[in-house]
Amino acid sequence: MEGHEESITKHEQLLQYIEQLKVGTKISVRRLAKELGVSEGTAYRAVKEAENLGVVITKERIGTVRVEKRPRGLNEQLTFADVVDIVEGHVMGGTHGLAKPLHKYVIGAMKVEAMARYIDAGSLLIVGNRDDAHSLALEHGAGVLVTGGFGTSKEVKQLADELELPIISSRHDTFTVASMINRAIFDRLIKKKIMLVEDIAFGKEKPNVLKSNSTLEDFQTLSAATGQQRFPVVDEWNRLIGIVSRKDTEQLRDDQTIDRCLVRNPVTASLQTSLASAAQIMTWEGIEFLPIVDRNRKLIAAVTRREVLQALRDAQKQPQLGETFDHLMWSGFAEEREDDGTLIFRGFIIPQMATDLGTISEGVLMNIMTQAGYRTAKDVMGHDHVLDNMTTYFISPVQIEEAVVIRPLVLEYSRRTCKLEIAISREGSLVCKAVMTFHSIDHL
């Protein structure tokens, strides 16, 4: 036990040491172990933790480097180093400029004179084996991506080094690398839109805590000072032991310690848990308070159900960025309202939804029925739900480019749940049906 506690202390010291390094410093596991007198395994784990925290990055041919951590709320642009990874390329020159951000890319399928109108500082020229175009891009402050696995001249490489602008080679063709980069840009937009616990825990004050040897009197004093009714309980190394609430302490005498009544091994989340997942956890577990811990169960923060739900509501008001698979599958469906006020959805089966046999994928059918269910449950209840369970029946195949109608029927609902029957038909014939139960994540 003592060895475990010592290793955790060393781990914390290593993280603090890494965070104090100057931005741009290269980090070697072996050197780190030697300087702080720890094993290389301990140093390696600390470097990986620092990478997860976003204070270092590891890039092929460059190594591990200390970087400045930026809040997730900022729009993080792709860098030239990211492009190297995305297109499976290698750097032929201008290595010192890899950390520079990429503002846009230009495909060089034109004469050199015409390219000059489109290339500016911070852009990336995607072009084949054309040394004159490579030089032109660098002189205009742009990086270069050479497709088809071609190289470039010694003079161009020297110019790239002098200007600190990367020139990269990739074996892929122009269309492929442009698609790869474009996909990465959309992925960043989608990830930026998905809110994590980190987004609401960032900047919060450290949570008020109690120790296992705290007494009922300590609980009452802290509760009176903060107005809170429940607290995390930690040990001397700030590792989470449990949670104690006012209800848990009702049977304690003033001189008894709270370790007699605390709830041990409570449900927790990490900074990288999505807010939607946190809301589901709190709803299903029936809890109002969620401790946030690191890999060593050290307490970082605590969030309440009200905070999580409010952040989700705020996120829904933001503009939609990027396209997830759910968005793509649902984009071809239109919402209509029948005379009695019930919702139906009409749409076409696009080729991307098909299997190799030319019929719609059963997984896609389940997805679009679920999407229709979410929208119907929100229409009936006025707030958001998560899928609790689903029973499906597949009756006949659907070909691509056929028109279908989705008809949800509300079977029953309460403050917490909504049960639906959802049918998909084409030309009046039933294709498939599902019975779904949705659980509210907005019940306060």
C-alpha positions in Angstrom: 0.0 0.0 0.0 2.8 2.4 0.9 4.5 1.7 -2.4 1.3 2.6 -4.3 0.9 5.9 -2.4 4.6 6.7 -3.1 4.2 6.0 -6.8 1.1 8.3 -7.0 3.2 11.1 -5.3 5.9 10.6 -7.9 3.3 10.7 -10.6 2.1 14.0 -9.4 5.6 15.4 -9.2 6.3 14.3 -12.8 3.2 16.0 -14.1 4.0 19.2 -12.2 7.5 19.1 -13.7 6.2 18.6 -17.2 3.7 21.4 -16.8 6.5 23.8 -15.7 8.6 23.1 -18.8 8.9 25.9 -21.4 6.5 25.5 -24.4 8.4 23.9 -27.2 10.7 21.8 -25.0 11.3 18.3 -26.2 10.6 15.6 -23.6 12.5 12.3 -23.4 11.2 9.5 -21.1 14.7 8.4 -20.4 16.0 11.9 -19.5 12.8 12.5 -17.4 13.3 9.3 -15.4 17.0 10.2 -14.8 16.4 13.8 -13.8 13.6 12.9 -11.3 15.0 9.6 -10.1 12.1 7.4 -11.1 11.8 4.3 -13.3 11.2 4.8 -17.1 7.8 3.1 -16.7 6.7 5.7 -14.2 8.0 8.5 -16.4 6.3 7.0 -19.5 2.9 6.9 -17.6 3.3 10.5 -16.6 4.1 11.6 -20.2 0.9 9.7 -21.4 -1.2 11.4 -18.7 0.3 14.8 -19.8 -0.7 13.9 -23.4 -4.2 13.2 -22.3 -4.4 16.5 -20.5 -3.2 18.3 -23.6 0.0 19.8 -22.3 2.3 17.7 -24.5 1.9 16.2 -28.0 3.8 13.3 -29.7 4.4 13.5 -33.4 6.2 11.1 -35.7 9.8 12.2 -36.6 9.5 15.1 -34.0 9.0 13.3 -30.7 7.2 14.5 -27.6 7.0 18.3 -27.1 5.6 20.5 -24.4 2.7 22.6 -25.8 0.4 25.3 -24.5 -2.9 23.8 -23.4 -5.8 25.7 -25.0 -9.4 25.6 -23.6 -11.6 23.3 -25.7 -14.0 26.2 -26.4 -11.5 27.7 -28.8 -11.7 26.7 -32.4 -8.5 24.7 -32.8 -7.3 24.8 -36.4 -5.4 22.0 -38.1 -1.6 22.5 -38.1 0.8 21.4 -40.8 1.9 18.7 -38.3 -1.7 17.4 -38.2 -1.7 17.3 -42.0 1.4 15.1 -42.1 -0.4 12.6 -39.9 -3.7 12.8 -41.8 -2.2 12.2 -45.3 0.4 9.7 -44.0 3.1 11.9 -45.4 6.7 12.7 -44.6 8.4 16.1 -44.2 11.0 17.0 -46.8 11.8 20.5 -45.5 10.6 23.3 -43.2 10.3 21.1 -40.1 10.3 24.1 -37.8 7.1 25.4 -39.3 5.0 22.3 -38.5 3.3 23.9 -35.6 1.9 26.7 -37.7 -1.9 26.7 -38.3 -3.5 25.8 -41.6 -6.0 28.4 -42.7 -7.1 26.8 -46.1 -5.9 24.5 -48.8 -5.6 25.2 -52.5 -5.5 22.5 -55.2 -2.8 23.4 -57.8 -4.6 22.1 -60.9 -3.8 25.3 -62.9 -1.0 27.2 -64.5 1.6 28.7 -62.1 0.6 32.3 -63.0 -3.0 31.5 -62.0 -2.0 29.9 -58.7 -0.6 33.1 -57.4 -4.1 34.6 -57.1 -5.2 31.9 -54.7 -2.2 31.3 -52.5 -1.6 33.4 -49.4 0.1 33.1 -46.1 -1.0 30.2 -43.9 -2.5 28.2 -46.9 -1.4 24.8 -48.2 -0.8 24.2 -51.9 -1.7 20.6 -52.9 0.1 19.9 -56.1 2.1 17.2 -57.9 5.7 17.1 -59.2 6.1 20.8 -60.1 9.1 22.5 -58.5 8.1 25.9 -59.8 4.8 25.7 -58.0 6.5 24.6 -54.9 8.8 27.6 -54.9 5.9 30.0 -55.7 3.8 28.7 -52.7 6.7 29.0 -50.3 7.5 32.6 -51.5 3.8 33.5 -50.8 4.0 32.2 -47.2 2.2 28.9 -47.9 3.1 25.3 -47.1 3.2 22.6 -49.8 1.8 19.1 -50.0 3.3 17.1 -52.9 1.0 14.3 -54.0 1.8 11.0 -55.8 4.8 10.3 -53.6 7.0 12.7 -55.6 9.9 14.7 -54.1 11.2 18.2 -54.8 14.5 19.9 -55.6 17.3 20.6 -53.2 16.8 24.3 -53.7 13.1 24.1 -52.7 14.0 22.1 -49.6 16.5 24.8 -48.6 13.9 27.5 -49.2 11.4 25.7 -47.0 14.0 25.4 -44.2 14.9 29.1 -44.5 11.2 30.3 -44.4 10.2 27.6 -41.8 7.3 26.5 -44.1 6.8 22.7 -44.4 6.9 20.9 -47.6 5.3 17.5 -47.3 5.1 14.4 -49.6 2.3 11.9 -49.6 1.8 8.8 -51.7 -1.9 9.5 -52.2 -3.4 11.4 -55.1 -4.7 15.0 -55.0 -8.4 14.0 -54.6 -7.6 11.6 -51.8 -5.5 14.0 -49.7 -8.1 16.8 -50.2 -10.8 14.4 -49.0 -8.7 13.4 -46.0 -8.0 17.0 -45.0 -11.6 18.0 -45.5 -12.9 15.1 -43.4 -10.5 16.1 -40.6 -11.7 19.6 -40.6 -15.3 18.4 -40.2 -14.3 16.0 -37.5 -12.8 18.9 -35.5 -16.0 20.9 -35.9 -18.1 17.9 -34.7 -15.8 17.3 -31.7 -15.9 21.0 -30.9 -19.7 20.8 -30.8 -19.8 17.7 -28.5 -19.6 19.1 -25.0 -17.6 17.3 -22.4 -17.6 17.5 -18.6 -14.3 19.4 -19.0 -16.3 22.3 -20.6 -18.3 23.0 -17.4 -15.7 21.8 -14.9 -13.0 24.1 -16.4 -12.6 27.2 -14.1 -14.9 25.9 -11.4 -13.7 26.2 -7.8 -12.4 23.1 -6.2 -15.2 21.1 -4.6 -15.8 21.3 -0.8 -14.7 18.0 0.7 -14.8 16.0 3.9 -12.4 13.4 5.3 -13.4 9.9 6.5 -12.6 11.0 10.1 -14.8 14.2 9.8 -17.6 14.2 12.3 -21.3 15.0 12.0 -20.4 18.4 13.4 -17.9 19.0 10.6 -20.6 18.1 8.1 -23.1 20.5 9.6 -20.6 23.3 9.8 -19.6 22.9 6.1 -23.2 22.5 5.0 -24.2 25.7 6.8 -21.3 27.6 5.3 -21.9 26.4 1.7 -25.6 25.7 1.6 -24.8 22.2 0.1 -26.4 19.0 1.2 -23.8 16.4 0.0 -20.1 16.3 -0.2 -17.3 14.1 -1.6 -15.2 12.3 1.0 -11.5 12.0 0.2 -8.4 10.6 1.8 -5.2 12.5 2.6 -4.0 12.1 -1.1 -7.3 13.6 -2.4 -8.5 10.2 -3.7 -12.3 9.8 -3.7 -13.5 7.4 -1.0 -17.2 8.1 -1.2 -20.1 10.6 -0.9 -22.0 11.7 2.1 -25.4 13.5 2.1 -27.5 15.0 4.9 -29.9 12.1 4.7 -26.9 9.7 5.3 -25.9 11.5 8.5 -29.4 11.4 10.2 -28.4 8.4 12.4 -25.0 9.8 13.5 -24.3 11.3 16.9 -22.3 14.6 17.0 -19.1 12.8 17.9 -19.3 10.0 15.4 -17.2 10.1 12.2 -18.9 10.0 8.8 -17.1 6.9 7.6 -19.9 5.0 9.4 -22.5 6.3 6.9 -20.8 7.4 3.7 -21.7 5.8 0.3 -18.6 4.1 -0.8 -17.5 3.5 -4.5 -19.9 6.1 -5.9 -20.6 6.6 -9.6 -18.0 8.9 -11.1 -17.0 10.4 -14.5 -13.9 11.8 -16.1 -13.2 15.2 -17.7 -13.5 13.5 -21.1 -17.0 12.1 -20.4 -19.6 13.7 -22.7 -22.3 15.8 -21.0 -24.9 13.6 -22.7 -23.3 10.5 -21.0 -23.1 12.3 -17.7 -26.8 13.2 -17.9 -27.7 9.6 -18.7 -25.6 8.3 -15.8 -27.2 10.7 -13.4 -30.7 9.9 -14.6 -30.4 6.1 -14.6 -28.6 6.1 -11.2 -31.1 8.6 -9.8 -28.3 10.9 -8.5 -28.0 14.7 -8.5 -24.3 14.9 -7.8 -21.4 13.5 -9.9 -17.7 13.5 -8.7 -15.1 14.0 -11.5 -11.9 12.0 -11.0 -8.7 11.2 -12.8 -7.3 7.8 -13.5 -6.0 7.5 -10.0 -9.5 8.4 -8.6 -8.1 11.7 -7.4 -11.0 14.3 -7.1 -10.8 17.0 -9.8 -14.3 18.6 -9.6 -17.9 17.8 -9.0 -20.9 18.7 -11.2 -24.6 18.7 -10.4 -27.4 17.4 -12.6 -28.8 20.9 -12.9 -25.5 22.2 -14.3 -25.2 19.3 -16.8 -28.7 19.8 -18.1 -28.4 23.6 -18.3 -25.2 23.2 -20.4 -26.9 20.7 -22.7 -29.8 23.2 -23.2 -27.3 26.0 -24.0 -25.4 23.8 -26.5 -28.6 23.1 -28.4 -29.0 26.8 -29.1 -25.7 26.9 -30.8 -25.4 26.6 -34.7 -25.0 23.1 -36.0 -21.5 22.4 -37.2 -20.2 19.4 -39.2 -22.1 16.3 -40.2 -22.3 13.1 -38.1 -23.5 9.8 -39.6 -26.8 10.4 -37.8 -27.2 13.8 -39.5 -26.3 12.4 -42.9 -28.9 9.5 -42.6 -31.6 11.8 -41.3 -31.0 14.7 -43.7 -33.3 13.3 -46.4 -36.4 13.2 -44.2 -39.0 15.9 -43.8 -41.3 16.4 -40.8 -45.0 16.7 -41.5 -48.0 17.0 -39.2 -51.3 15.2 -39.9 -54.8 16.6 -39.3 -54.9 15.2 -35.8 -51.6 16.8 -34.9 -49.4 13.7 -34.9 -46.0 13.8 -36.5 -45.0 11.7 -39.5 -41.7 11.7 -41.4 -41.2 11.2 -45.2 -38.0 10.6 -47.0 -36.0 8.6 -49.5 -33.5 5.8 -49.1 -30.2 7.1 -50.5 -27.4 4.8 -51.8 -25.2 5.4 -48.7 -27.8 3.6 -46.6 -27.6 0.4 -48.7 -25.9 -3.0 -48.2 -23.9 -4.7 -50.9 -27.2 -6.4 -52.0 -28.8 -3.0 -52.8 -31.3 -3.1 -49.9 -31.4 -0.8 -46.9 -29.2 -1.8 -44.0 -31.1 -3.0 -40.9 -28.8 -0.8 -38.8 -29.9 2.2 -40.8 -33.5 1.3 -40.4 -33.1 1.1 -36.6 -31.2 4.5 -36.6 -33.9 6.4 -38.5 -36.6 4.9 -36.4 -34.7 6.0 -33.3 -34.3 9.5 -34.7 -38.0 9.7 -35.4 -38.6 8.5 -31.8 -36.4 11.2 -30.3 -38.2 13.9 -32.2 -41.7 12.5 -31.3 -40.8 12.1 -27.6 -39.6 15.7 -27.5 -42.7 16.9 -29.4 -44.9 15.2 -26.8 -42.9 15.9 -23.6 -41.1 19.1 -24.5 -37.6 18.0 -23.6 -34.9 15.5 -24.6 -34.7 11.7 -24.0 -32.3 8.8 -24.3 -33.2 5.4 -25.7 -33.9 2.9 -22.9 -34.8 -0.2 -24.8 -36.0 -1.2 -28.3 -37.6 -4.2 -29.9 -37.6 -4.4 -33.7 -39.4 -6.4 -36.4 -38.1 -6.5 -40.0 -40.9 -7.5 -42.4 -39.8 -6.8 -46.0 -36.7 -5.3 -47.7 -36.4 -1.8 -49.0 -34.5 -0.9 -52.2 -32.4 2.2 -52.6 -34.1 5.4 -53.8 -37.6 4.2 -52.6 -39.8 6.7 -50.7 -40.8 5.6 -47.2 -43.0 7.0 -44.4 -42.3 6.8 -40.7 -45.3 6.9 -38.4 -44.7 7.1 -34.7 -47.5 6.2 -32.3 -47.4 7.3 -28.6 -48.4 4.3 -26.5 -47.9 5.9 -23.1 -45.9 8.5 -21.3 -45.1 9.9 -17.9 -42.8 12.5 -16.5 -39.8 10.2 -16.8 -40.6 7.8 -19.8 -42.2 7.8 -23.2 -43.2 4.5 -24.9 -43.6 4.6 -28.7 -44.5 2.3 -31.5 -42.8 3.3 -34.8 -43.6 1.9 -38.2 -41.9 2.4 -41.5 -43.9 1.7 -44.7 -43.5 2.1 -48.5 -46.4 2.4 -50.9 -48.7 1.6 -48.0 -47.0 -1.7 -47.1 -45.3 -2.2 -43.8 -41.5 -2.6 -43.9 -40.5 -2.7 -40.3 -41.8 -1.8 -36.8 -40.2 -1.1 -33.5 -41.4 -0.6 -29.9 -39.2 1.9 -28.0 -39.0 3.2 -24.5 -37.3 6.6 -24.0 -36.1 7.9 -20.7 -36.1 11.7 -20.0 -32.8 13.3 -19.2 -34.4 16.6 -18.4 -36.3 15.6 -15.3 -35.2 17.8 -12.4 
